[in-house]
Amino acid sequence: MKNIIPRTFLILSVLLITASTAATGCAPAGKPVQQTIEPQEAQQIASNATVYGFPLVIMDLTRQVFTAVPAPNAYGSPANQFGNKKVFPDATFVNVVNPNADTLYSSAWVDTGKEPVILSLPDTQGRYYLMPMLNLWTDSFASPGSRTTGTGAGNFAITGPNWSGKLPDGIAEMKSSTRWVWIVGRIACTGPSDYQNVSKLQDQLKLTPLSAWGTNYVPPANVPVDPNVNPKVSPLNQLLALDAANYFNSVCQLMVENPPYQADAPLLDRMAKIGIKPGVDYKSYFAGLDSGVKSAIQAGYQSALTGIPAGGMGTIKNGWQLSYDTGNYKTNYILRAAIAYRGLGANLTDDAFYASAATSGDGARFSSTDKYVIHFDKDGIPPVNGFWSLSMYNEKILFADNPINRYCLGSLSDPPLLKNPDGSIDIYIQRDSPDSAKTPNWLPTPASGGFSLTLRLYWPQTPVIDKSWIPPAVQLLK
């Protein structure tokens, strides 16, 4: 897979995609009238339309795969039920890149098509957690949890775009602009000795249809699975296997129940010039196009897919790639698509800030044959209201086997990180163990090859949000 965006794609992204423009409305559904269009313009529009629709298609494929199970398990659950991960991933886990070993996940796909669904959360007794709700465009429209609603028990009604009505007393409304909502919950966990405590909280998470509220509702068991879904192929690989006609047909169909924003109207008007509108049978439309226009649309589509992974890379300082403005993308379509490609389900920056590094302070790529240290001054320790962690990944962005089965360190580490006499913290990043006094602060590198680091800050404080706090560079030890 290439990770370089062609110059033409970058120019188009800047001129056509990221501009914020006043809205005037959406194009009507139905089969569009064929227009005469030059192949060059069709290719440009197709490229931009691919970027625009990418989050919608990858989210829907993810929903299909996640819900293609008859009962909840660690990797999926039927609609309107939680699937809970009860243990951290280790070096044998290869299903998802950039795994996390500081929170246990509880995920659910919520269908608001028939009626609102009420999310019930337990009292976590002060334990940090968040339950962000993403619409099908990957925007986090609500985020119950420690930062926003506290750690006490609560009930929240997730309502769809067309619902209006009265909710029972004491239930707050979380209104989605799309039919489908993805809850990607995270509960802080200090390690294996804490699994049981978190599991008890996960078991209290409930989703109840509004019509069943106040009853002893039990979710359906042995739910039928859609035989057309292929759970053995990742959603991303399924998307990349689509041709332009099928991809844009998905975009057209998904926009019906998951309508675009008003601010998208200028781009939607351009997309309509090649037939992309809510509800259109795009495969039939595409079949009737001139062969030159067809080829141009396919070329624009493929060019965009090649460029998306490297889009919206963010700022790089002290060797760290810093991601801001996630979870609420407005008209920054290239950033939205890139995040959906590389890390689907990103939180609002107010909830979680991520920085990644593959080079030391001198610009050289990390190597497991070398030794490194990251030093946090007493006043430079990651400023958070929740907690922070530093995770280690091999060249495949997966956890790497190591003698002590340690994949991350941070403020929740057990045993806790040791501080220097002046209150600062040093984390030793190397293949072999440092002396025993430094072992609690040792983050093992892979046995060979390169590696990368990800720094996660949950509920970051103002210096992170306003970009005045930057992680210190990782230093090579001579």
C-alpha positions in Angstrom: 0.0 0.0 0.0 1.4 3.4 -1.0 1.4 6.1 1.6 2.3 9.1 -0.6 -0.5 11.5 -1.7 -0.1 12.6 -5.3 0.4 16.3 -5.7 -2.9 16.6 -7.6 -4.7 14.9 -4.8 -3.3 17.3 -2.2 -4.2 20.4 -4.2 -7.7 19.1 -4.7 -8.0 18.3 -1.1 -7.0 21.8 -0.1 -9.2 23.6 -2.7 -12.2 21.4 -2.7 -12.5 19.3 0.4 -11.3 21.2 3.5 -13.0 24.5 2.7 -15.7 25.4 5.2 -18.7 26.8 3.3 -22.3 27.8 4.1 -24.9 25.2 3.3 -27.9 25.5 1.0 -29.3 22.0 1.2 -28.9 18.5 -0.2 -29.5 17.1 -3.6 -32.7 15.1 -4.1 -32.9 11.4 -4.2 -33.8 9.4 -7.3 -32.0 8.5 -10.5 -30.1 11.6 -11.7 -30.3 12.9 -15.2 -27.1 12.0 -17.1 -24.9 15.0 -17.6 -22.2 15.7 -20.1 -18.9 16.0 -18.2 -15.3 15.9 -19.2 -13.3 12.9 -17.9 -10.8 15.2 -16.2 -13.5 16.9 -14.1 -15.2 13.5 -13.4 -11.9 12.2 -12.1 -11.4 15.2 -9.8 -15.0 14.9 -8.4 -14.6 11.1 -7.9 -11.4 11.6 -6.0 -13.1 14.1 -3.6 -16.2 12.0 -3.3 -14.1 9.0 -2.3 -12.5 10.9 0.5 -15.9 12.3 1.6 -17.7 8.9 1.7 -14.9 6.8 3.1 -15.9 7.1 6.8 -19.5 6.2 5.9 -18.6 3.0 4.1 -15.9 1.8 6.5 -18.2 2.4 9.4 -21.0 0.4 7.8 -18.7 -2.5 7.0 -17.4 -2.4 10.5 -21.0 -2.5 11.8 -21.8 -5.5 9.6 -18.8 -7.5 10.8 -19.1 -6.6 14.5 -22.8 -7.5 14.6 -22.5 -10.8 12.6 -22.6 -12.9 15.8 -25.6 -14.7 17.4 -24.5 -13.6 20.9 -22.1 -11.1 22.5 -18.4 -12.0 22.7 -15.1 -10.1 23.1 -15.0 -9.2 19.4 -18.6 -8.4 18.6 -22.3 -8.5 19.5 -25.7 -8.3 17.9 -27.2 -4.8 17.5 -28.2 -3.1 20.7 -26.0 -5.3 22.9 -22.5 -4.8 24.4 -19.5 -6.9 23.5 -17.0 -6.7 26.3 -13.2 -7.4 26.3 -12.3 -8.9 29.6 -8.5 -9.0 29.2 -5.8 -6.9 27.6 -4.4 -8.0 24.2 -0.9 -9.4 24.2 1.8 -10.2 21.7 -0.5 -13.0 20.2 -3.2 -10.4 19.3 -3.0 -9.4 15.6 -6.6 -8.4 14.8 -6.2 -4.6 15.2 -3.1 -2.4 14.9 -2.1 0.0 17.7 -3.9 -2.1 20.5 -4.4 -0.7 23.9 -3.4 -2.2 27.3 -4.6 0.5 29.7 -8.4 0.3 29.2 -10.9 -2.6 28.7 -13.3 -2.0 25.9 -17.1 -2.3 25.8 -18.5 -1.7 22.3 -22.0 -1.7 20.9 -23.7 -0.8 17.6 -27.0 0.9 18.4 -29.9 0.9 15.9 -32.2 3.9 16.4 -34.3 3.1 13.3 -37.4 1.9 15.2 -37.1 3.8 18.4 -34.7 5.3 20.9 -32.4 3.0 22.9 -31.6 3.8 26.5 -28.0 3.4 27.7 -27.7 2.6 31.4 -24.3 3.2 33.1 -23.3 2.0 36.6 -21.6 3.9 39.3 -17.9 3.4 38.7 -17.0 4.6 42.2 -14.6 7.2 40.8 -12.9 4.9 38.3 -12.2 6.7 35.0 -14.3 5.7 32.0 -15.8 7.2 28.8 -18.6 6.0 26.5 -18.2 8.1 23.3 -21.0 7.8 20.8 -20.1 8.1 17.1 -22.5 8.7 14.3 -21.9 7.0 11.0 -19.8 9.9 9.8 -17.4 9.2 12.7 -18.2 12.4 14.6 -18.4 12.0 18.4 -21.7 13.7 19.1 -21.9 12.7 22.8 -19.5 11.3 25.3 -20.9 10.3 28.7 -18.2 9.5 31.2 -15.9 10.9 33.9 -15.2 14.2 32.0 -18.8 15.1 31.1 -21.3 13.3 33.3 -19.2 12.1 36.2 -18.8 8.6 37.5 -22.2 8.1 39.1 -24.9 5.9 37.6 -27.0 7.4 34.8 -29.4 6.7 31.9 -29.1 8.3 28.5 -31.5 7.9 25.5 -29.9 7.6 22.1 -32.3 9.0 19.6 -32.2 9.0 15.8 -32.4 11.9 13.3 -36.2 11.5 12.7 -37.4 10.9 16.3 -39.3 13.4 18.4 -41.2 12.6 21.5 -41.1 12.6 25.3 -38.6 10.6 27.3 -39.2 9.3 30.8 -38.1 11.6 33.7 -34.4 11.4 34.6 -33.2 10.3 31.1 -31.0 12.7 29.1 -31.3 12.7 25.3 -28.3 12.1 23.2 -29.5 12.8 19.6 -27.7 11.3 16.7 -27.8 12.7 13.2 -27.6 9.2 11.8 -29.6 6.0 12.3 -26.6 3.9 13.4 -24.5 4.8 16.5 -21.3 3.2 17.6 -20.5 3.2 21.3 -16.8 2.6 21.9 -16.6 2.5 25.7 -13.4 2.3 27.7 -12.9 1.7 31.4 -9.5 2.2 33.0 -7.8 -0.9 34.2 -4.5 -1.3 36.0 -3.7 -4.8 34.8 -4.7 -8.5 35.3 -5.2 -8.1 39.0 -7.9 -5.5 38.2 -9.8 -7.5 35.5 -12.5 -8.8 37.8 -13.3 -5.3 39.1 -13.7 -3.9 35.6 -15.7 -7.0 34.5 -18.3 -6.3 37.2 -18.8 -2.8 35.8 -19.0 -4.1 32.2 -21.7 -6.6 33.2 -23.8 -3.7 34.4 -23.8 -1.8 31.0 -27.3 -2.1 29.5 -29.1 -1.1 26.3 -32.9 -1.0 26.5 -35.4 -0.1 23.8 -37.6 2.8 24.9 -40.7 0.6 24.6 -39.3 -1.8 27.1 -38.1 0.7 29.6 -39.4 0.0 33.1 -39.7 -3.8 32.4 -37.4 -6.7 33.1 -36.0 -6.4 29.6 -33.7 -9.2 28.5 -31.9 -8.8 25.1 -32.7 -11.5 22.5 -30.5 -14.6 22.4 -29.2 -16.6 19.5 -29.8 -13.6 17.1 -29.9 -14.6 13.4 -26.7 -13.7 11.5 -26.8 -12.1 8.1 -25.4 -14.8 5.8 -24.1 -12.1 3.3 -21.6 -10.8 5.8 -18.0 -12.1 5.6 -16.6 -11.7 9.2 -13.3 -13.4 8.1 -12.2 -10.4 6.0 -11.5 -7.1 7.8 -13.8 -4.1 7.0 -10.9 -2.2 5.5 -9.9 -5.0 3.2 -13.5 -5.4 2.1 -13.7 -1.7 1.2 -10.4 -1.8 -0.7 -11.7 -4.7 -2.8 -14.7 -2.6 -4.0 -14.6 -1.0 -7.5 -15.8 2.6 -7.9 -19.4 1.7 -8.9 -20.0 -0.5 -5.8 -18.3 2.0 -3.5 -20.3 5.0 -4.6 -23.5 2.9 -4.6 -22.8 2.2 -0.9 -22.3 5.9 -0.3 -25.6 6.8 -2.1 -27.6 4.2 -0.1 -26.1 5.0 3.2 -26.8 8.7 2.9 -30.5 8.0 3.0 -30.7 7.0 6.7 -27.4 8.7 7.6 -27.9 12.2 6.0 -25.0 14.5 5.2 -24.6 17.7 7.1 -25.9 21.0 5.7 -22.3 22.3 5.5 -21.6 19.5 2.9 -24.0 21.0 0.3 -21.3 22.6 -1.9 -19.4 19.3 -2.3 -22.7 17.3 -2.7 -23.6 19.6 -5.6 -20.3 18.7 -7.3 -20.8 15.0 -6.5 -24.2 15.1 -8.2 -22.5 16.0 -11.5 -21.3 12.4 -11.6 -24.5 10.9 -10.3 -23.7 10.6 -6.6 -26.9 11.5 -4.6 -28.7 10.0 -1.6 -30.8 7.0 -2.7 -29.4 6.6 -6.2 -28.9 3.2 -7.7 -25.4 4.1 -8.7 -24.4 0.8 -10.3 -27.2 1.3 -12.9 -26.2 4.9 -13.4 -22.5 4.1 -13.8 -23.3 1.4 -16.4 -24.9 4.0 -18.6 -21.9 6.4 -18.6 -19.5 7.0 -21.4 -16.5 4.6 -21.2 -14.0 7.5 -20.9 -16.0 9.0 -17.9 -16.2 5.5 -16.3 -12.4 5.1 -16.5 -11.9 8.6 -15.1 -14.2 7.9 -12.2 -12.4 4.7 -11.4 -9.0 6.4 -11.7 -10.1 9.2 -9.3 -11.4 6.6 -6.9 -8.2 4.6 -6.8 -6.1 7.7 -6.5 -8.0 8.8 -3.5 -7.8 5.5 -1.7 -4.0 5.6 -2.2 -3.7 9.0 -0.7 -6.1 8.7 2.2 -3.8 7.0 4.7 -1.2 9.8 4.7 -3.8 12.6 4.8 -4.2 15.0 7.7 -0.9 13.7 9.3 -1.0 16.6 11.8 1.9 18.4 13.5 5.3 16.8 14.2 7.3 18.2 17.1 10.1 16.6 19.1 9.7 13.6 16.9 6.1 13.1 17.9 3.2 13.2 15.4 0.5 15.1 17.3 -3.2 14.6 16.4 -5.6 17.4 17.3 -9.2 18.0 16.2 -10.3 14.4 16.1 -13.9 13.3 16.7 -15.4 16.6 15.3 -14.1 17.1 11.8 -16.6 19.6 10.3 -15.6 20.0 6.7 -12.0 18.6 7.1 -12.9 15.6 5.0 -9.3 14.4 4.4 -8.5 14.3 8.2 -11.8 12.5 8.8 -11.0 9.9 6.2 -7.4 9.4 7.3 -8.4 8.9 10.9 -11.1 6.4 9.8 -8.4 4.5 7.8 -5.7 4.5 10.4 -7.6 4.5 13.7 -11.4 4.2 13.3 -13.3 5.4 16.4 -11.1 8.2 17.5 -12.2 10.2 20.5 -12.7 14.0 20.8 -9.4 15.5 21.8 -11.0 16.7 25.0 -11.4 13.0 25.9 -8.2 11.6 24.7 -5.0 13.0 23.0 -2.7 10.7 21.1 0.9 11.2 20.0 3.0 8.7 18.1 6.8 8.6 17.4 9.1 6.4 15.3 12.2 8.5 15.6 14.4 9.8 18.5 15.2 13.5 19.1 18.0 13.4 16.5 15.6 12.3 13.8 16.9 8.7 13.5 14.4 5.9 13.4 14.1 3.7 16.5 16.1 0.5 16.5 15.9 -2.3 19.0 19.6 -2.6 19.0 19.8 0.8 20.7 18.8 2.2 24.2 16.7 5.2 24.7 15.1 7.3 27.5 12.2 9.7 27.7 12.6 12.2 30.5 9.6 14.0 31.9 10.5 17.0 34.1 8.4 17.3 37.3 6.5 20.1 35.7 6.4 18.3 32.3 4.7 15.0 33.3 1.7 14.5 31.0 -1.0 16.9 32.3 -4.2 14.9 32.6 -7.4 14.7 34.7 -7.7 11.0 33.9 -4.5 9.1 33.3 -1.7 8.7 30.7 0.3 5.8 29.2 3.1 5.1 26.8 2.8 1.9 24.6 5.4 0.0 22.6 4.8 -1.5 19.2 6.8 -3.5 16.7 7.2 -2.7 13.0 3.7 -4.1 12.3 2.2 -1.7 15.0 1.4 -4.6 17.2 2.6 -5.6 20.7 5.9 -7.4 20.7 6.8 -10.4 22.9 9.2 -9.5 25.7 10.5 -11.2 28.9 8.2 -9.5 31.3 5.0 -9.2 29.1 5.0 -5.5 29.5 3.5 -3.5 26.6 2.9 -0.1 28.2 3.8 2.1 31.2 2.1 5.1 32.7 0.3 6.7 35.6 -1.8 3.5 36.3 1.2 1.1 36.1 1.4 -1.7 38.6 4.0 -1.5 40.1 3.9 2.3 39.9 6.5 4.3 38.0 9.4 5.4 40.2 10.1 9.2 40.4 13.6 10.7 40.6 14.4 12.7 43.8 13.4 16.0 42.0 10.0 14.6 41.1 10.8 13.9 37.4 10.3 10.6 35.7 12.6 8.6 33.3 11.3 5.7 31.2 13.9 3.4 29.9 13.2 2.1 26.4 15.5 -0.8 25.5 15.6 -4.5 24.7 17.5 -5.7 27.7 16.6 -5.0 31.3 18.4 -2.0 33.0 19.6 -2.5 36.5 17.0 -3.8 39.0 16.4 -0.4 40.5 15.1 0.8 37.1 13.0 -2.2 36.2 9.6 -0.6 37.2 10.4 2.1 34.6 11.5 -0.3 31.8 9.5 -0.5 28.6 11.0 -3.4 26.6 11.5 -3.0 22.9 11.1 -5.9 20.4 13.8 -8.5 20.1 14.8 -7.0 16.7 13.9 -4.5 14.1 12.4 -1.0 14.5 9.5 0.0 16.7 7.2 2.9 17.5 5.6 4.5 20.5 2.2 5.9 21.3 1.5 8.3 24.1 -2.1 8.4 25.3 -3.5 11.1 27.5 -7.0 10.6 28.8 -9.0 13.7 29.7 -6.0 16.0 28.9 -5.7 19.3 30.7 -5.7 22.7 29.0 -2.0 22.8 28.2 -2.5 19.8 25.9 -5.6 21.2 24.3 -4.1 24.6 23.6 -0.9 23.0 22.3 1.4 24.6 24.9 2.4 21.1 26.3 4.4 19.0 23.8 5.9 15.6 24.7 9.7 15.7 25.2 11.8 14.0 22.6 12.9 10.4 23.1 16.7 10.5 23.6 19.3 8.0 22.4 21.5 6.8 25.2 25.2 6.8 24.1 
